[in-house]
Amino acid sequence: MSERLDRAVAIIEEAMGLALRFFEARDAIATRMKGFQDFVSEADTTVERLVRDRLAAAFPGETVLGEEMGGVADDAYWIIDPIDGTANFLRGSPLWGISLGFVRSGRPELGVVAMPMFKDIYAAADGTGLMLNGKPLARQVPFEAVQVMSLGDSAAADAEEVATLNVGLRHAGWVVESIRSTSIGLAFAARGIFDGHLQKLTTMWDIAG
């Protein structure tokens, strides 16, 4: 498992470099809208293609499912979100990531979440514990009295339900953050920056890593 994780991390390191080059030239990249406030860019498709090619070389014959190019979720498969937080990416925010997970029999066995603008790669597999940039990371929660909840939002989610959830959390004493990148919200929760991440509607490629 550790060898599989090492290979997955190496693939995502390469994908980070490609994504950052697109980020620096984002004013010139092709972009289209998939739905209400749901975008896909040339960066999304090119990064996913790179990850697919590297997975095919490192793990021949294994199934791959990606947000942009589809695929099949079978008994064991890789799942990619090439740019999680495309709207943030396009606007120049650093809060976007790359997510890669491996799922077997409906259960994630390993995951890698990269935050390219911060040069950070979070990674874990069964039995490894959480690692940040190759080193063990113990979750720390400074100033525990500061209660911070990450609230995920999806363009497909009911706006009234999301607003009600936001108001309910605030009435319960929480500071509510909504950064529109599920994988980063979860990574920040794992690290202790957020107490948790709450989201009513999501997709496998958002959470597998």
C-alpha positions in Angstrom: 0.0 0.0 0.0 2.8 2.4 0.8 4.3 1.9 -2.6 1.0 2.6 -4.3 0.7 5.8 -2.2 4.2 6.8 -3.1 3.4 6.4 -6.8 0.2 8.3 -6.5 1.9 11.2 -4.7 4.6 11.3 -7.5 1.8 11.6 -10.1 0.1 14.4 -8.2 3.4 16.2 -7.8 3.7 16.3 -11.6 0.1 17.3 -11.9 0.7 20.2 -9.5 3.4 21.6 -11.8 1.2 21.5 -14.8 -1.8 23.0 -12.9 0.4 25.9 -11.7 1.5 26.7 -15.2 -2.1 26.9 -16.3 -2.9 29.1 -13.2 -0.2 31.6 -14.2 -1.7 31.8 -17.7 -5.4 31.4 -16.8 -6.4 34.6 -18.6 -5.7 32.8 -21.9 -7.1 29.4 -21.3 -10.3 28.0 -22.8 -13.2 27.8 -20.4 -16.9 26.7 -20.6 -19.8 26.5 -18.2 -21.2 23.1 -17.3 -24.1 24.5 -15.3 -25.0 27.3 -13.0 -21.7 28.7 -11.5 -20.1 25.3 -12.5 -17.1 25.8 -14.8 -14.6 23.5 -16.6 -11.4 24.9 -18.1 -8.6 23.7 -20.3 -6.6 23.2 -17.1 -9.2 20.7 -15.7 -9.1 18.5 -18.8 -5.4 18.7 -19.4 -4.5 17.9 -15.8 -6.9 15.0 -15.8 -5.4 13.6 -19.0 -1.9 13.8 -17.5 -3.1 11.9 -14.3 -4.8 9.3 -16.4 -1.7 8.7 -18.5 0.5 8.4 -15.5 -1.9 6.0 -13.7 -2.1 3.9 -16.8 1.7 3.6 -16.8 2.1 3.0 -13.1 -0.9 0.7 -12.6 -1.7 -1.0 -16.0 -5.2 -2.1 -16.5 -6.7 -0.4 -13.4 -10.0 1.5 -13.9 -10.0 5.3 -13.7 -13.0 7.6 -13.2 -12.6 11.4 -13.6 -14.8 14.4 -13.2 -14.2 15.7 -16.7 -13.7 12.5 -18.8 -16.0 10.1 -16.9 -15.4 6.4 -16.6 -16.9 3.5 -14.6 -16.9 2.9 -10.9 -16.3 -0.8 -10.6 -15.0 -3.0 -7.7 -11.6 -1.1 -7.6 -10.9 2.2 -9.3 -9.0 5.5 -9.2 -11.0 8.6 -9.1 -9.7 12.1 -10.1 -10.8 15.7 -9.5 -8.2 17.5 -11.6 -9.1 21.0 -10.3 -11.3 21.1 -7.3 -12.5 24.7 -7.0 -12.4 25.8 -10.6 -14.2 29.0 -9.9 -11.5 29.9 -7.3 -8.8 28.9 -9.8 -10.2 31.1 -12.5 -10.6 34.1 -10.2 -7.0 33.8 -8.9 -7.7 32.5 -5.4 -5.2 30.1 -4.0 -8.0 27.9 -2.6 -8.1 25.1 -5.2 -6.8 21.6 -5.2 -6.2 18.3 -7.0 -7.7 15.2 -5.6 -6.9 11.5 -6.3 -8.3 8.5 -4.5 -8.4 4.8 -4.9 -11.6 3.0 -3.9 -12.1 -0.7 -3.5 -15.5 -2.3 -2.8 -16.9 1.1 -2.1 -14.3 2.0 0.5 -11.4 4.5 -0.1 -8.0 2.8 0.5 -5.7 5.7 -0.2 -6.1 9.4 -1.0 -4.0 12.3 -2.1 -5.1 16.0 -2.0 -2.7 18.7 -3.3 -2.9 22.4 -2.7 -0.6 23.6 -5.5 -0.5 27.3 -4.4 0.8 26.3 -1.0 3.1 23.5 -2.3 1.3 21.1 0.1 0.4 17.5 -0.5 -1.8 15.7 2.0 -1.7 11.9 1.7 -2.8 8.8 3.5 -3.5 5.1 3.0 -4.7 2.3 5.2 -2.3 2.1 8.1 -0.1 5.2 7.3 -1.8 7.9 9.2 -2.0 11.4 7.6 1.1 12.8 6.0 1.9 16.3 4.8 4.7 16.6 2.2 5.9 13.1 3.2 6.0 13.7 6.9 3.5 12.4 9.6 1.0 15.1 10.5 -0.7 15.1 13.9 -4.0 17.0 13.9 -3.7 20.1 16.1 -6.6 22.4 17.1 -5.3 25.7 18.5 -7.7 27.9 20.3 -10.4 25.3 20.7 -12.9 27.9 21.8 -12.8 29.3 18.3 -15.4 27.0 16.6 -14.9 27.0 12.8 -17.0 24.9 10.5 -16.4 24.5 6.8 -19.7 24.6 4.9 -19.6 23.0 1.5 -21.8 24.4 -1.3 -22.7 22.9 -4.6 -24.3 24.6 -7.6 -26.8 21.7 -7.6 -27.7 22.1 -3.9 -30.9 23.8 -2.9 -30.1 27.4 -2.0 -32.7 27.6 0.8 -31.3 24.5 2.5 -27.8 25.8 2.3 -28.8 29.2 3.7 -30.8 27.5 6.5 -27.8 25.3 7.4 -25.6 28.4 7.5 -28.0 30.3 9.7 -28.4 27.3 12.0 -24.6 26.9 12.5 -24.2 30.6 13.2 -27.0 30.6 15.8 -25.3 27.6 17.4 -22.1 29.7 17.8 -20.0 28.6 14.9 -17.9 30.6 12.6 -18.9 29.4 9.1 -16.4 29.3 6.2 -17.5 28.4 2.7 -14.5 28.2 0.3 -16.2 26.2 -2.6 -13.5 23.4 -2.7 -14.6 20.3 -0.9 -11.2 18.6 -0.9 -9.5 21.6 0.7 -12.3 21.9 3.3 -11.8 18.3 4.2 -8.0 18.7 4.3 -8.2 21.7 6.5 -10.5 19.8 8.8 -8.0 16.9 8.9 -5.3 19.4 9.8 -7.3 21.1 12.5 -7.8 24.5 10.8 -11.5 23.7 10.6 -13.4 21.6 13.2 -15.1 19.8 10.4 -16.6 20.0 6.9 -20.3 19.8 6.4 -22.0 19.4 3.0 -25.4 18.3 2.1 -24.7 17.3 -1.5 -21.4 16.3 -3.1 -19.8 13.8 -5.5 -17.3 11.0 -5.3 -14.5 12.9 -7.0 -14.9 15.7 -4.5 -14.4 13.4 -1.5 -12.4 10.3 -2.6 -9.0 11.9 -2.1 
